[in-house]
Amino acid sequence: MMNRLKMVDLFSGAGGLSEGLREAGFTSLYANEIMRCYAGTYAHNHPEAIVDQCDIRSLDVAAVRNLLGLKVGELDLIAGGPPCQGFSINAPKRSNEDERNHLFRSYLDFVEEFRPRAVLIENVPGLVSFENGQTLQAILTALQEIGYQADVKILYAPHYGIPQTRWRTIILALRDGQNPLDAFPVPVRSAPIRVNFTSNFLGRNIVSLPAQLELPKFTSVADAISDLPVLENGAFCVDFSKYSTAPQNGFQRVMRASSIGVLNHRAARIGKINQERLKFIPPGGNWTNIPHDLLPEGMKRARRSDHTKRYGRVNPDGLASTILTKCDPHWGAYFHYNQNRVFSVREAARIQTFPDHFQFLGTLSEQYEQVGNAVPPLLAAAIGKSLINILNQENNSDMAVEWRA
């Protein structure tokens, strides 16, 4: 039997980070999340965890540790996505006034109380350039002052099998003298890259790039969702409906493991004007394919080289736009490649790499929001597997981080 490692998830959202880490070999003992609908989804999918739906600043951290029956130093991992942008040792007045600073300090309170073997923090790539890198440096310094070696990289989701152009800043910190740079996962897939953010920190490029030239190709949108039932605009499938085909590739087999049918396969309804616009957009096309008289007023004045993802119909053989909190065509390429509608919640979840047995609770808009705000589980699984290796623990993951189609 696998010796599963113990973790705590703070600012947990619906549980994408925990889902991937669970598949890598961690067990979540406790999660904190202030949003009720997010916490409800987390609890539904992680019944083994205590889910505290409250403001983290109200917690007695020592009482939480005692509730979990853990001694100082016994926890393996604290993970989460705390708001970091208000945390800066170089701007004390702002730090004291910005509530986000206090949220990050609450995260550090957990690290100081539990003294876990490892710490994982995820954030947006913009953290690297925020305040000219001072905030990121302050975070690394704070972890070092607690007794951790800490470092940072920016990871590209398609390198780990996720079929969308998503970047995440990942901070890893280790307690027992290991080099945190050894704990980052290496890319296992090739993918086209366009870096449109600051990637230099303290004189080095912190984007993680493939070390090998010959890697399997990225997972495409069609690879990810082609087996899901056909939907009309605004329609839905009854939960646990049958798939439209057998699994077409390794990705779909992984996503369907332990699933007995399709969940959350419901698409937001688009209005008549967007239905008209959609008729003119081919797969891989965008707003420039729409007749001028049908364009939104603001887009009529735009240059044809701008906003190239807006009103996009995704290329089935390419990568999806970053999944956001709405599959709103004005925000990006969220039209299905051969069905005249936007992505359903389940399709967005597939593109985020949530396994099909993971069920989202709440209203339709809340479900989309939970999916878009999550860490892709396959990215979390890749990080978790690499962390476990550096922590010298057995790893018999139930979920393949790499697969062959």
C-alpha positions in Angstrom: 0.0 0.0 0.0 1.3 3.4 -0.9 2.5 5.6 1.9 0.4 8.7 1.1 1.7 12.1 2.2 -0.3 14.5 4.3 -1.2 18.0 3.0 -3.2 21.1 3.8 -4.8 23.3 1.1 -5.3 27.0 1.8 -7.3 29.3 -0.5 -8.3 26.0 -1.9 -11.1 27.0 -4.4 -13.0 24.0 -5.7 -10.0 21.8 -5.3 -8.0 21.6 -8.6 -4.7 21.7 -6.8 -5.8 19.1 -4.2 -7.2 16.9 -7.0 -3.9 16.7 -8.8 -1.9 16.3 -5.7 -4.2 13.5 -4.6 -3.5 11.6 -7.8 0.3 12.2 -7.2 0.1 10.6 -3.8 -1.0 13.2 -1.2 -4.0 13.1 1.0 -5.7 16.4 1.9 -6.4 16.6 5.7 -7.8 20.1 5.7 -8.8 22.9 3.3 -9.8 26.5 3.9 -11.9 28.4 1.4 -14.0 31.5 2.1 -16.5 31.1 -0.9 -19.4 28.8 0.1 -20.0 27.3 -3.4 -16.3 26.6 -3.8 -16.0 25.0 -0.4 -19.1 22.9 -1.1 -17.6 21.5 -4.3 -14.3 20.8 -2.5 -16.1 18.9 0.3 -18.2 16.9 -2.1 -15.1 15.7 -4.0 -12.7 15.4 -1.1 -14.9 13.8 1.7 -11.7 12.7 3.5 -10.8 16.4 4.3 -12.1 18.8 6.9 -13.3 21.8 4.9 -13.3 25.1 6.8 -15.5 27.6 5.0 -14.5 30.8 6.7 -12.1 33.8 6.5 -8.6 32.4 7.1 -7.8 35.5 9.2 -10.3 34.4 11.8 -8.6 31.0 12.5 -6.5 29.9 15.5 -3.8 28.1 13.5 -2.6 26.1 16.5 -6.1 24.9 17.2 -6.3 23.7 13.6 -3.1 21.8 14.0 -4.3 20.2 17.2 -7.7 19.4 15.5 -5.7 17.4 12.9 -3.7 15.6 15.6 -0.4 16.7 14.1 2.8 17.6 15.9 5.0 20.4 14.6 6.9 19.2 11.6 4.7 16.1 10.9 2.8 17.6 7.9 4.3 17.0 4.5 2.9 19.9 2.5 1.1 23.1 2.7 -0.3 24.1 -0.7 -2.4 26.9 -2.0 -2.8 30.1 -4.0 -2.8 33.0 -1.5 -3.2 36.5 -2.8 0.4 37.8 -2.9 0.2 41.2 -4.6 -0.1 43.2 -1.4 2.8 41.6 0.3 6.0 43.7 0.1 8.7 44.4 2.7 9.6 47.4 0.6 6.3 49.2 0.9 5.3 49.0 4.6 2.5 51.6 4.4 0.9 49.8 1.5 1.5 46.4 3.1 -0.4 47.4 6.2 -3.3 48.8 4.4 -3.7 46.2 1.7 -5.9 43.3 3.0 -4.3 40.9 0.5 -1.0 41.3 2.5 -2.8 40.1 5.6 -4.2 37.1 3.7 -0.7 36.1 2.6 0.6 36.6 6.2 -2.2 34.2 7.3 -0.8 31.6 4.8 2.7 32.2 6.4 1.1 31.7 9.9 0.2 28.2 8.8 3.7 27.5 7.5 5.2 28.7 10.8 2.8 26.7 13.0 2.9 23.4 11.1 6.5 23.5 9.8 5.7 21.2 6.8 8.4 19.5 4.8 7.4 21.4 1.7 5.4 24.5 0.7 3.7 25.1 -2.7 2.4 28.5 -3.7 0.8 29.2 -7.1 0.0 32.6 -8.7 -0.2 34.4 -12.0 2.8 35.2 -14.1 2.3 38.9 -13.4 3.6 38.3 -9.9 7.1 38.3 -11.3 6.9 41.9 -12.6 4.6 43.3 -9.9 6.4 46.1 -8.0 9.5 45.3 -10.2 9.8 41.9 -8.6 9.9 43.2 -5.0 6.8 41.3 -4.0 8.1 38.0 -5.2 11.5 38.7 -3.6 9.7 39.5 -0.3 7.8 36.1 -0.5 11.0 34.2 -1.0 12.7 36.1 1.8 9.9 35.5 4.2 10.0 31.7 3.6 13.8 31.8 4.0 13.4 33.6 7.3 11.1 30.8 8.5 13.8 28.2 7.7 13.0 27.2 4.1 15.0 27.2 0.9 12.7 28.6 -1.7 12.7 29.3 -5.5 10.4 30.1 -8.3 9.6 29.0 -11.9 6.9 29.8 -14.4 5.3 26.6 -15.8 3.5 26.3 -19.2 0.5 24.0 -18.8 0.7 22.4 -22.3 4.1 21.0 -21.4 2.3 18.7 -18.9 -0.6 17.6 -21.0 -3.1 20.4 -20.5 -4.8 21.5 -23.7 -4.8 25.2 -23.2 -2.4 28.2 -23.2 -2.1 28.6 -19.5 0.9 29.9 -17.5 1.4 29.7 -13.7 4.0 31.1 -11.4 5.0 28.3 -8.9 7.0 28.8 -5.7 8.4 25.7 -4.0 10.0 25.8 -0.6 11.7 22.9 1.2 12.6 22.6 4.8 15.3 19.9 5.1 18.1 21.3 3.0 17.0 20.0 -0.4 17.4 22.3 -3.4 13.9 23.5 -4.4 14.9 23.8 -8.0 15.2 20.0 -8.1 11.5 19.7 -7.1 10.1 21.4 -10.2 8.7 19.0 -12.8 10.4 18.9 -16.2 8.2 19.4 -19.4 7.1 16.1 -20.9 5.4 17.5 -24.1 6.2 19.9 -26.8 4.0 22.9 -27.5 4.1 26.3 -29.3 5.1 29.1 -26.9 4.5 32.8 -26.9 5.7 34.6 -23.8 3.9 37.9 -23.3 4.9 38.7 -19.8 8.1 39.4 -17.8 10.0 36.1 -17.4 13.3 37.5 -15.9 13.8 37.4 -12.2 17.1 38.3 -10.5 18.9 38.1 -13.8 17.7 34.7 -14.9 14.9 33.4 -17.1 12.5 31.5 -14.8 10.3 30.0 -17.5 10.7 26.2 -17.4 11.5 25.0 -21.0 11.9 21.5 -22.4 15.3 20.0 -22.1 14.7 17.5 -24.9 14.0 18.3 -28.5 12.0 15.2 -29.3 8.9 15.1 -27.0 5.4 13.9 -27.7 3.1 16.6 -29.1 0.7 18.6 -26.9 -2.8 17.5 -26.2 -5.2 19.2 -28.6 -8.8 20.5 -27.9 -10.3 17.6 -29.9 -8.1 15.1 -28.1 -9.6 16.4 -24.9 -13.3 16.7 -25.6 -14.3 14.8 -28.8 -16.0 11.9 -26.9 -18.5 14.1 -25.1 -22.1 14.2 -26.2 -23.3 16.8 -28.7 -25.2 19.7 -27.2 -27.4 22.5 -28.6 -26.9 26.1 -27.6 -27.9 26.5 -23.9 -28.7 22.8 -23.6 -27.5 20.2 -21.1 -27.1 16.5 -20.6 -28.7 14.8 -17.6 -25.9 13.9 -15.2 -24.4 10.4 -15.8 -25.4 10.4 -19.4 -23.5 8.1 -21.7 -20.4 9.2 -23.6 -20.9 9.6 -27.3 -18.0 7.3 -28.2 -15.5 5.0 -26.6 -12.3 6.8 -25.4 -10.4 8.0 -28.5 -7.0 8.4 -26.9 -5.0 8.1 -23.7 -6.1 11.5 -22.4 -9.7 10.6 -22.6 -9.0 7.2 -20.9 -7.3 9.1 -18.0 -10.2 11.6 -17.7 -12.8 8.8 -17.7 -11.2 6.6 -15.1 -13.6 5.9 -12.2 -16.4 7.8 -14.1 -19.8 6.2 -14.7 -21.1 8.9 -16.9 -20.9 12.6 -18.0 -21.4 15.3 -15.3 -21.9 19.1 -15.6 -22.3 18.9 -19.4 -24.3 22.1 -19.7 -23.6 25.1 -21.9 -24.4 28.7 -21.3 -26.9 30.1 -23.8 -25.6 32.7 -26.3 -28.1 35.3 -27.7 -29.3 35.6 -31.2 -26.7 38.1 -32.3 -23.9 35.8 -31.3 -25.6 32.9 -33.0 -25.6 34.9 -36.2 -22.0 35.9 -35.8 -21.0 32.3 -35.1 -22.2 31.2 -38.6 -19.4 33.1 -40.2 -16.5 31.8 -38.0 -14.6 28.7 -39.2 -12.6 26.5 -36.8 -9.5 28.5 -35.9 -11.3 31.8 -36.9 -12.2 34.8 -34.9 -14.0 38.2 -35.0 -12.3 39.2 -38.2 -14.5 36.6 -40.0 -17.7 38.3 -38.9 -19.3 40.7 -41.4 -18.7 44.3 -40.3 -22.3 45.1 -39.7 -22.7 42.2 -37.3 -19.7 43.2 -35.1 -20.1 44.8 -31.7 -19.7 48.6 -31.9 -16.3 48.5 -30.1 -14.9 45.8 -32.4 -15.9 47.8 -35.6 -13.1 50.3 -34.7 -10.5 47.6 -33.8 -7.5 46.8 -35.9 -7.8 43.4 -37.5 -4.4 42.4 -35.9 -5.8 43.1 -32.4 -7.9 40.9 -30.1 -7.2 37.8 -32.2 -8.9 35.4 -29.8 -12.2 37.3 -29.4 -15.2 35.6 -30.8 -12.9 32.7 -31.7 -14.0 29.3 -32.7 -11.3 27.0 -31.3 -9.0 25.1 -33.7 -9.7 21.4 -32.8 -6.1 20.5 -33.5 -4.7 23.3 -31.5 -4.7 24.6 -27.9 -7.6 26.3 -26.3 -7.5 29.8 -24.9 -6.9 30.0 -21.2 -10.1 28.8 -19.5 -11.4 31.8 -17.5 -14.3 32.2 -15.1 -16.7 32.6 -18.1 -16.7 31.0 -21.5 -17.7 34.4 -22.9 -16.9 34.8 -26.6 -16.0 38.5 -26.0 -13.1 37.3 -23.8 -11.5 34.7 -26.0 -11.9 31.6 -28.3 -14.6 29.7 -26.4 -16.9 28.7 -29.3 -16.9 24.9 -29.9 -15.0 23.9 -33.1 -18.0 22.1 -34.7 -21.0 22.9 -32.5 -22.7 26.3 -32.6 -22.3 27.2 -28.9 -19.7 27.9 -26.2 -18.0 25.2 -24.2 -20.0 23.5 -21.6 -18.8 23.3 -18.0 -17.6 19.8 -18.5 -15.7 20.7 -21.7 -14.1 23.6 -19.8 -13.3 21.1 -17.0 -11.8 18.7 -19.4 -9.6 21.4 -20.9 -8.6 22.2 -17.3 -8.0 18.4 -16.9 -10.5 17.7 -14.1 -11.3 14.0 -14.2 -14.9 13.3 -15.2 -15.8 11.9 -11.7 -15.2 15.4 -10.3 -18.6 17.1 -9.8 -19.1 20.9 -9.6 -21.9 22.2 -7.4 -23.8 25.5 -7.5 -25.4 27.5 -10.2 -24.2 27.3 -13.9 -22.3 30.6 -13.5 -20.7 29.4 -10.2 -19.6 26.2 -11.9 -17.9 28.0 -14.8 -16.2 30.3 -12.2 -14.9 27.4 -10.1 -13.5 25.7 -13.2 -11.8 28.8 -14.5 -10.2 29.8 -11.1 -8.7 26.3 -10.5 -5.2 25.0 -10.9 -5.3 22.3 -13.7 -5.1 19.0 -11.8 -2.6 17.5 -14.3 -0.3 20.4 -13.6 -0.7 19.9 -9.9 -0.1 16.1 -10.4 3.2 16.8 -12.2 4.3 19.1 -9.4 3.2 16.6 -6.8 5.0 13.7 -8.4 8.2 15.7 -8.6 7.8 16.9 -5.0 7.3 13.4 -3.8 10.5 12.2 -5.6 12.6 14.9 -4.0 11.0 14.1 -0.6 12.2 10.5 -1.2 8.8 9.0 -0.8 7.2 6.1 -2.7 4.9 7.4 -5.5 2.4 5.0 -7.0 0.1 7.5 -8.6 -3.3 6.4 -9.8 -3.2 9.0 -12.5 -0.7 9.0 -15.3 1.0 12.5 -15.6 2.3 11.5 -19.0 0.5 9.3 -21.5 0.7 8.2 -25.1 -2.3 8.8 -27.4 
